[in-house]
Amino acid sequence: MSDTDGSPQTLHDAVAATAPAALVADGFLTVVGAIAEGAKRVDALTRRAALAGMLGDTGEMNVQGEIVQVLDAAGTDAFVSSLSDCGAVAALACEELEEAVFVSDRSDHPYLVLFDPVDGSSNIDVAVTIGSIFAIYRRSDDSPVTDATLLRPGREQCGAVYVVYGSSTVLVVATEGRVDGFTLDPASGEFLHSHVQIRIPDKCAAYSVNEGNQGNWHPEMQNAVAELRSDYGLRYVGSLVADFHRDLLKGGIFLYPGDVKSPSGKLRLGYEANPLCYIAEQAGGAGSTGTERILDVQPELLHQRTPLIVGNADVVERVVARLAE
């Protein structure tokens, strides 16, 4: 999509023209704009990582039991600041923060955002693609916001966003029935419409999984992956957003199953699985835990983990069928 002069539309203009009117009227563009501003800050830090002191870890442990990278902390600060200050968000929950951030109970703050500020941050030391992931919900009423308010199944998302910081910086926005990509233009500092109405290709091109974990997989998963191995090539970056972005554009399936060491899986339901599976579904794909649709899972905990299988719908269904045998 382009403006009348043929130039690509800005993120604001394109989303304003394509998102549901009710979302546009309620400030959805403001939330997406706040994510974009935070992403520009993270992009700048990422590109100057070794020069800006962004490599390595802080020596602290987060609520997930993981070492906090310097960029994790900086990314968290950037997005908490931009989203809290945008005037449309009532509450935030972040993978790196033990507790939710409550901004305002006012009715003119209708949105809730759950996010992973820097996915794959441990890869920045070796300049591998990383990303940010966001689930966006509308409040169901004007009652005071609590932790329970944030425990929403993924099917209730009104939108989702992820950002890829790689050879180019791309922001992908999904609303009901539509997915679009925007590339950050270094010259103007704007995200411009570069991927119009993204759909997962009909043909699955690859599978993505950490084969090094197969010794811990249950036999059913070992058999399912062996079948994928016989039909598709392996493409695995080891950075969730990078693998998902490739599969979304070129066709593929990403798997991070539960295993004997981590029966509940390793990825976070609210911050990673729900938003990416929402995006996959709007683009014609599917997402599953291996036993049920990801978006139907009712969260019980803010930092709940889940197995994840996401990508081409027919291949996801095939894997799920093998797991049930």
JOQUI-V712895 format. One record per residue. N is the residue number from 0. RES is the residue in one letter. PSI is psi in whole degrees, -180 to 180 (none if undefined). Layout:
n=N res=RES psi=PSI
n=N res=RES psi=PSI
This chain:
n=0 res=M psi=137
n=1 res=S psi=163
n=2 res=D psi=175
n=3 res=T psi=-24
n=4 res=D psi=3
n=5 res=G psi=-8
n=6 res=S psi=152
n=7 res=P psi=146
n=8 res=Q psi=153
n=9 res=T psi=164
n=10 res=L psi=-48
n=11 res=H psi=-49
n=12 res=D psi=-40
n=13 res=A psi=-43
n=14 res=V psi=-37
n=15 res=A psi=-34
n=16 res=A psi=-19
n=17 res=T psi=-23
n=18 res=A psi=155
n=19 res=P psi=140
n=20 res=A psi=-36
n=21 res=A psi=-37
n=22 res=L psi=-43
n=23 res=V psi=-42
n=24 res=A psi=-28
n=25 res=D psi=2
n=26 res=G psi=16
n=27 res=F psi=-38
n=28 res=L psi=-34
n=29 res=T psi=-41
n=30 res=V psi=-47
n=31 res=V psi=-39
n=32 res=G psi=-37
n=33 res=A psi=-39
n=34 res=I psi=-43
n=35 res=A psi=-40
n=36 res=E psi=-42
n=37 res=G psi=-39
n=38 res=A psi=-37
n=39 res=K psi=-38
n=40 res=R psi=-43
n=41 res=V psi=-40
n=42 res=D psi=-45
n=43 res=A psi=-42
n=44 res=L psi=-39
n=45 res=T psi=-43
n=46 res=R psi=-21
n=47 res=R psi=25
n=48 res=A psi=-52
n=49 res=A psi=-24
n=50 res=L psi=-23
n=51 res=A psi=11
n=52 res=G psi=29
n=53 res=M psi=2
n=54 res=L psi=155
n=55 res=G psi=-172
n=56 res=D psi=168
n=57 res=T psi=-12
n=58 res=G psi=-1
n=59 res=E psi=162
n=60 res=M psi=136
n=61 res=N psi=-178
n=62 res=V psi=-20
n=63 res=Q psi=-5
n=64 res=G psi=22
n=65 res=E psi=148
n=66 res=I psi=130
n=67 res=V psi=122
n=68 res=Q psi=154
n=69 res=V psi=-41
n=70 res=L psi=-30
n=71 res=D psi=-49
n=72 res=A psi=-43
n=73 res=A psi=-40
n=74 res=G psi=-40
n=75 res=T psi=-48
n=76 res=D psi=-42
n=77 res=A psi=-47
n=78 res=F psi=-36
n=79 res=V psi=-42
n=80 res=S psi=-50
n=81 res=S psi=-39
n=82 res=L psi=-38
n=83 res=S psi=-34
n=84 res=D psi=-6
n=85 res=C psi=-19
n=86 res=G psi=9
n=87 res=A psi=-5
n=88 res=V psi=128
n=89 res=A psi=-36
n=90 res=A psi=153
n=91 res=L psi=147
n=92 res=A psi=138
n=93 res=C psi=142
n=94 res=E psi=-32
n=95 res=E psi=-11
n=96 res=L psi=133
n=97 res=E psi=-38
n=98 res=E psi=155
n=99 res=A psi=159
n=100 res=V psi=117
n=101 res=F psi=124
n=102 res=V psi=-54
n=103 res=S psi=141
n=104 res=D psi=0
n=105 res=R psi=149
n=106 res=S psi=-20
n=107 res=D psi=12
n=108 res=H psi=77
n=109 res=P psi=0
n=110 res=Y psi=150
n=111 res=L psi=137
n=112 res=V psi=128
n=113 res=L psi=134
n=114 res=F psi=155
n=115 res=D psi=108
n=116 res=P psi=-40
n=117 res=V psi=94
n=118 res=D psi=130
n=119 res=G psi=24
n=120 res=S psi=-24
n=121 res=S psi=-16
n=122 res=N psi=-9
n=123 res=I psi=-28
n=124 res=D psi=-24
n=125 res=V psi=20
n=126 res=A psi=36
n=127 res=V psi=148
n=128 res=T psi=135
n=129 res=I psi=-175
n=130 res=G psi=-179
n=131 res=S psi=147
n=132 res=I psi=138
n=133 res=F psi=131
n=134 res=A psi=131
n=135 res=I psi=127
n=136 res=Y psi=151
n=137 res=R psi=140
n=138 res=R psi=143
n=139 res=S psi=-21
n=140 res=D psi=-175
n=141 res=D psi=16
n=142 res=S psi=158
n=143 res=P psi=141
n=144 res=V psi=130
n=145 res=T psi=179
n=146 res=D psi=-39
n=147 res=A psi=-30
n=148 res=T psi=-30
n=149 res=L psi=-8
n=150 res=L psi=74
n=151 res=R psi=137
n=152 res=P psi=152
n=153 res=G psi=-25
n=154 res=R psi=-16
n=155 res=E psi=2
n=156 res=Q psi=142
n=157 res=C psi=-11
n=158 res=G psi=166
n=159 res=A psi=153
n=160 res=V psi=143
n=161 res=Y psi=158
n=162 res=V psi=135
n=163 res=V psi=125
n=164 res=Y psi=97
n=165 res=G psi=-135
n=166 res=S psi=-28
n=167 res=S psi=165
n=168 res=T psi=119
n=169 res=V psi=131
n=170 res=L psi=126
n=171 res=V psi=129
n=172 res=V psi=132
n=173 res=A psi=134
n=174 res=T psi=-180
n=175 res=E psi=118
n=176 res=G psi=6
n=177 res=R psi=140
n=178 res=V psi=130
n=179 res=D psi=150
n=180 res=G psi=148
n=181 res=F psi=127
n=182 res=T psi=134
n=183 res=L psi=121
n=184 res=D psi=112
n=185 res=P psi=-28
n=186 res=A psi=-44
n=187 res=S psi=-17
n=188 res=G psi=15
n=189 res=E psi=148
n=190 res=F psi=121
n=191 res=L psi=146
n=192 res=H psi=110
n=193 res=S psi=-22
n=194 res=H psi=105
n=195 res=V psi=126
n=196 res=Q psi=68
n=197 res=I psi=134
n=198 res=R psi=138
n=199 res=I psi=129
n=200 res=P psi=149
n=201 res=D psi=-34
n=202 res=K psi=126
n=203 res=C psi=128
n=204 res=A psi=-24
n=205 res=A psi=164
n=206 res=Y psi=150
n=207 res=S psi=116
n=208 res=V psi=152
n=209 res=N psi=96
n=210 res=E psi=-20
n=211 res=G psi=-16
n=212 res=N psi=-1
n=213 res=Q psi=-25
n=214 res=G psi=-20
n=215 res=N psi=-6
n=216 res=W psi=153
n=217 res=H psi=154
n=218 res=P psi=-37
n=219 res=E psi=-40
n=220 res=M psi=-39
n=221 res=Q psi=-42
n=222 res=N psi=-40
n=223 res=A psi=-42
n=224 res=V psi=-35
n=225 res=A psi=-37
n=226 res=E psi=-42
n=227 res=L psi=-40
n=228 res=R psi=-33
n=229 res=S psi=-20
n=230 res=D psi=-24
n=231 res=Y psi=160
n=232 res=G psi=152
n=233 res=L psi=128
n=234 res=R psi=108
n=235 res=Y psi=112
n=236 res=V psi=-37
n=237 res=G psi=7
n=238 res=S psi=116
n=239 res=L psi=-50
n=240 res=V psi=-41
n=241 res=A psi=-46
n=242 res=D psi=-42
n=243 res=F psi=-43
n=244 res=H psi=-43
n=245 res=R psi=-45
n=246 res=D psi=-35
n=247 res=L psi=-41
n=248 res=L psi=-31
n=249 res=K psi=-7
n=250 res=G psi=132
n=251 res=G psi=176
n=252 res=I psi=135
n=253 res=F psi=135
n=254 res=L psi=132
n=255 res=Y psi=84
n=256 res=P psi=163
n=257 res=G psi=158
n=258 res=D psi=-172
n=259 res=V psi=-26
n=260 res=K psi=-34
n=261 res=S psi=78
n=262 res=P psi=-31
n=263 res=S psi=4
n=264 res=G psi=179
n=265 res=K psi=-28
n=266 res=L psi=156
n=267 res=R psi=132
n=268 res=L psi=-51
n=269 res=G psi=-35
n=270 res=Y psi=-23
n=271 res=E psi=-58
n=272 res=A psi=-48
n=273 res=N psi=-52
n=274 res=P psi=-40
n=275 res=L psi=-37
n=276 res=C psi=-33
n=277 res=Y psi=-47
n=278 res=I psi=-45
n=279 res=A psi=-45
n=280 res=E psi=-40
n=281 res=Q psi=-22
n=282 res=A psi=8
n=283 res=G psi=5
n=284 res=G psi=-161
n=285 res=A psi=160
n=286 res=G psi=139
n=287 res=S psi=156
n=288 res=T psi=-13
n=289 res=G psi=-21
n=290 res=T psi=-21
n=291 res=E psi=162
n=292 res=R psi=130
n=293 res=I psi=-45
n=294 res=L psi=-10
n=295 res=D psi=-5
n=296 res=V psi=127
n=297 res=Q psi=112
n=298 res=P psi=142
n=299 res=E psi=-22
n=300 res=L psi=148
n=301 res=L psi=-40
n=302 res=H psi=32
n=303 res=Q psi=141
n=304 res=R psi=163
n=305 res=T psi=148
n=306 res=P psi=157
n=307 res=L psi=130
n=308 res=I psi=118
n=309 res=V psi=144
n=310 res=G psi=-144
n=311 res=N psi=127
n=312 res=A psi=-43
n=313 res=D psi=-35
n=314 res=V psi=-37
n=315 res=V psi=-46
n=316 res=E psi=-36
n=317 res=R psi=-43
n=318 res=V psi=-44
n=319 res=V psi=-40
n=320 res=A psi=-40
n=321 res=R psi=-38
n=322 res=L psi=-26
n=323 res=A psi=-12
n=324 res=E psi=none
